[in-house]
Amino acid sequence: MKKLIMCVAAAIMLSGCAGVLEKQQPVCSGTAIVGGQENKVQIYGVRKQNNQTQYRAGYPFNWRWVSANTFTGTTCK
């Protein structure tokens, strides 16, 4: 009985997370200097906030919004 309850609880928890991890396609890419190394970074979103352009950057920025000044160049329009 205990195993059945655990299986039902696990199924409910997993179904609650459905769609959260949906795959997104990058809208453009950029080049950033991180730790003295030049890295190509996938960009998943672009926004303007307080007259500053920000990019939702993937690894190594952990999909956070970062300033456009962080990048030495991008393919974003």
PyMOL commands that set and color helices and strands:
alter all, ss='L'
color gray80, all
select helices_A, chain A and resi 2-16+68-70
alter helices_A, ss='H'
color red, helices_A
select strands_A, chain A and resi 28-34+37-49+52-57+64-67+71-74
alter strands_A, ss='S'
color yellow, strands_A
deselect
rebuild
show_as cartoon
